Every structure is written in C-alpha cells, then in structure tokens.
C-alpha cells in the first residue's frame, strides 16, 4: 500500500511539473499575404512563423471554421474560396464565391458562409457542407465588410461606394434595413452581446456605433493623432473584447491601432504598429491582438491587458487578413 501511494504521489508530482512548463494556450495565427499568394502560420506561444503555405491569387479575407479543422481563404483574383486542412495545410477543396471575394463570415452554427463579392455587388451564401451556392443577395456598390449577429438572425454587409451597412435577414435572405454611414465603410463587428454594431469608414475617418435594434447610429467615433494628417487616419479593421469593455480599430496609413472605451466610446490611446495596418484578430483568451501591416510586411503583437505592442513578426508580402485557431 505504501509503495502504491508513493508511486501515485510521484506520478501526480510529475504531471504537475509537466503542466507547469507546458504551453497553457498556444494557438495558431494565420495571415494572408496578398502580393506573394501565401499565408503565414504563426505560433502564438513562440510568436514565430512556423510555416508558409502557397495559395491562390491575391488572398485576402481569412477565417477558421468553428471547430478549428479548416482554414478558409478568399482567393480574390481566382474568384473562389479555398479551404485548407488546419493540420496538414493541404488544399481540400474550393467553394463557389462569385467574382472577387473580399471578406466573409460564418453563421454561428458553422453553416452557411456569407461572402462579399466586390465586383458584382452581391453577397453570396454558400453551404459549406455541400459546397454549393444557396443564394445571392444584391447589395450596394463594392461590398466588403461582413458580420453576423450573435443570435445568427442578421448578416451585415458594408458597401464601400454606396456608403451603407445593409441588414440582411438570414432566413429570408432579404435586406430589411440600410444605414447610411461615412465614406467607404470597410468592416463591421458586433459586440458579443449583440447590443452594438461598429462600422468603420475608411475615407470618412470614423467609426459608426449602431444600435442593431433600431438601426440608428448612436455614436460616431472620430480620431485625432498629433503629428498625423487627418487624411492618413483611415479606419479599417475593428475588434471588440468579449466583455465589450474595449474596442481596437486599425487606422490604415497612420500606422496606429486606436484603443477605445467600449462603454463611453472615447478614444483612450493610439498604439504605434507597422505600416498600413489592415486587419486585427484576438487569440481566443484575448491575451494577444495581432495586426496585419501591409506595407511593412509584418504583424504587430499587442498585449491586450497592458495595451502595448510587444513584438513585430515578419511575414510575407502585403499581409492583409488574419485569423486565429479556436483551440
């Protein structure tokens, strides 16, 4: 009995020692490089590139399936969505997308996929299981940004030239509201509780905070950076913490990510990142926020708790989209 108890205690101690040195939350970060037709794979524990994978032409939007098994990429100049195995990085198949897919979003259930087709003013709806097109929804000119409400009942598309956020019913596939925002809306993001929708306007230089229940703009966030001309402050990607307390907005050629109070909508700080910051993505534990910096060909790593940039990671040519594995 004593021998067995001693062995059990030794085994427990060994397991505890292993867990103390094993990575607690290591995620894979995927970055599309639109000029060299690749995506980079970054280990979130080491913050190093571990693999570069060849893709179709001009990869832009990227996301990971909810189960983490597949990586989906908008191969914009190939007019298709490519689907890769998240373990082997092999191309599994493609999905129909319509011309020039830019950004897309998965329904909370994991199916279907909603794709913005910039060249033909449509949102294409695709069944990811049957690999077939379900429907096409006509929207404004140059659709790009896509978001889906947490309850899965509404899909948002932003049209860059029409300057609108379109509210699309996921059951009927019909637009039930249009919200006029500032010039060239590029991205949309819901708060996790569904209480707000944030829409960035690249040329307008603002973020519209919309009440989804009334489809009315409740606040317009503006930016002012000392020493930076207003023309260089171009909001693109936006991410909100899961508790809704903070928002982060990529400000394009100003080379800054704005930190915003999620309650008061006041700008708290500007974080200096690489050149021409495009898109943003959190790790699931929200320890890190990654920004893609198109002109400097790198990714900035932001420590979310401390609101500071801690590292720059060199990737491929013109990094654009970024997504992180859920596990």
N, C-alpha and C positions, 0 to 999 in steps of 0.2 A: 504493500500500500504506500509506504514511504517512497519507494523507488518510482512508482507511478505518479505520485503527487509531485515529486521533484522534476520528473520529465515534463509534466503538464505545465508547471511553472516556468521551466526553461523554454518550452515552446511558446508560451504566451509572451515572455520577455523578448524572444527573438522576433515574433510578429510585431510587437510594439516598436522594436528598434527599426524593423523594415519600414513600417508605416511612417516613422518619424523622418526618414530620409527620402521616401518615395514622393514623386511629384503629386501634390494634392489635386490640382486642377490644371492638367495640361490639355489644351485644345489646339486644333489645327486651324490656322488662319489662311484663307485663300484669297489671292489678289490677282485680278485680271490685268494684263499688260497689253494695252490695245495696239501698240505700234510693232511689237515683235511677235504677236499672236501666241502668247503663252499665259499660263497662270502660275504664280509662285505659291509654294506651300511653306508657311512659317510655323514653327513650333512655339506655342505661347509660353512654354516654360523656359526655353533657352533663348527665345527671341532671335532665332536664326533661321534663314531659309534652308529647308531640308530637301526640297525638290523643286524642279521647274518642269512644267508639263506643256507640251505643244497643243495648241487649239486651232480652231478655225479662224477666219479672218475678222480682225477688229473685235476682240472680246471686250464686252463692257459689263452689263449687269451680271451679277453672280449671286446665287443663293444655295443653301444646303437644305435638303429635304428634312422634314421634322424629325425623322428617325436617325439622321446623320449618315445614311447609307449612300446617298447620291449627291453629287455636285452638279448644279445646272448653270449653264453659261449662255448668255446672249452672244452668239457669233453674228454681229450686226451686219457685216458685209457678205455673209453667206446666207442671210435671211433664214436663220434657223436657230433653234435652241439645242445645245449639245448637253448630253447627260453622261457624267463620268462616275465610275465606281470610286467611292471615297477611300477605299483601302488600297486598291491596285492602281488607281488613276487611269484606268483604261476607259476609252470611249465605249459606252454601252449602246447608245442609240441617239437619235435626234428626235425632236418634237417639231411639229408644224408651228410656224410662228407668224407668217406674213412678212412683208418687207421691213428690213431694218429694225429688228427688236432692240430696244434700248434698256429698259428696266422691266421687272416683272415681280409678281408676288404670289405666294401660295396661299390658298384658303387655309384657315386654322385647322381644318380637318386633314390637310395634306393633299387635297384634290378638290377642285381643279387648280390650274395655273392661269394667271391673268397677265397678259403680255401687252406692253405698249409698243405699237408699230408706228414709228415716227413718219415713215414715208407715205403711208396710205390712210392716216387719220383714223385708225381703228384700235380698239382693244380686242385682242384675240383671246378666246377662252379655250383652253386645251385640257383634255382628260389625260392625266399623266400615267394612268394605268393602261388605257387602250391606245395611247399615243395618237389620239385623234382630235380634230378640232370640234368643239362643241358649238361655238357661236362666234360671231364678230359683232362688236358694238361700235357704231360710228360715234366719234367724239370730235373734239376741236382739232385745230391745225397743229401738227407736230406734237403728238402726245409723248410724254416721257415718264414723269413720276407715277408710281403706283403704290397704293397702300390698301390694306383691308382692315375693317373694324374688328376689334377683339371678338365680337359675337358672330362674325362671319356673314353678317347680313348686308354689308355695304362694301363695295370696292370703290376706291378713289383713283381717278386719273387726272393728271395735270397736263394741260395743253399749252405748249410754250408760246405759240403765236396768238392763240385765242385768249390767253391770259385768264384761264379759268381752271377751277377744280370741279370736276364732274363727279357727282354722286350716283353710283350705279347699283341698282338692286340686284343682289346675287341670285335671286330666284327668277325674276322676270327678265333679267339682263337689259333692263331699260334705265335710262338716266331719269332720276326723279328730282334732281336739283343741280343748278350750276352756280358757282360762287366766283364772282369776278375778283381777282387778286391783282397784285402789281405785276410789272412786265417780266415775262419769261419765267414762269414757275417751273422748277426743276425737280422737286422732291416733295413727298408728303409722308407724314408719320403721325400715327395715333398715339396718345397716351395709353398705357396698358389697361386703364380702367374705362377707356372709351370716352372720357369726358371732354377731350380736346383733340383737334386735328391741327398739326402745324404744317404749313406750306411755305416753302422758300421761293423767293422771287429773285432770280439771278441779276437781271438788269435793273429791276426796281430797288434792289438792295435791302429788301425787307423780309420778314417772316410774318405771315398772317396766322393768327391763332383763331381757329374757327370752332364754334360750338356745333358739334355734329347734330344735336337735337333740333336746332333751329336753322342750321346752315347760315349762321350770321357770324361775321368777323367781330370778335370780342376785344381783340388787341392786335395792333401792328407793331412788331418789334423792329427798331431801327438800330443802326450801328455807326459808331464814330471812333476811329482809331487814330491817335495822334501820329502825325507824320505820314499817313497813308491817304491818298486821294479817294474821294467817295466812289469814283469810277472803278477802283480796284477792289472795292468791297462787294463781292458777288456771292451771296448765299446759295449753296447747292445742297450737299448732303446734310441731314439732321438726324440725331438720335436722342431719345429721352430715356432717362433711367427708369427702371421698373416701378419705383415708388413715386415717380412723377415730380421729384424734387428738383431735378436739374435737366437742362437741355444743352446739347452741344451742336453747334452749327458750323459747317465748313464754309469758309469765306473766300474761296477761289484764289485769285491772284494777289490778294492781300497777305497770303501765306499765314493766315491765322485761323484758329478754331475758337469761336466765341463760347463762353460758358454763361448760361442763362439760368436765373432762378425760375424754376418751373411753376411757382405759385404767383409771384409778382410780375413775372416776365421781364424783369430788369436784367440788363447785361452786367455780369459780375466780373468778368475778366476776358482777356484775349490771350490765347496760347500760341506762341510762335512755332510753326511747324515747317515742313518743306514747301517747295514752290508749287503753286497752283493746286491747292488742296481740293479734292473732288468729293470723295465719299468717306463714310465712317461706319465702324462696326464695333460693338462691345463683345468681350468674352461673356459667356453666359453668367459667370459670377460677378460681372461688371467690375472686375479688378482693373482691366485694361480697356482702353478705347484706341482703335487703330484708324489712322487717316491715310488715304492714298494721295500722294503728292505727284501730280502728273509730270511737271517739268523737271523736277529734281530726281525723278526716277527712284523714289524711296517711299517708305512707310514710316510715319511717326507713331511712337508708342506713348500714349498718355496714361499716367497713373490717375485713375478716376478719383480715388479718395483724396489725394493731395492736389489734384487739379494741376499737374505739371507734366511736361514732356520729359521722358526719361531715356529715350533711345531713338535713333534713326536706323532703319534697316534698308539696305539697298536691294531693290528687286529688278524687274525687267524694265522695258522701255514704255514710258507713259502709263504708269499704273492708274487704273480708273475705278473698278469696283472692288469691294471687299466683303467677305462673308466669313463667319466663324462656325466651326462644328458645334453642335449642341451638346456633345459629350466626348 
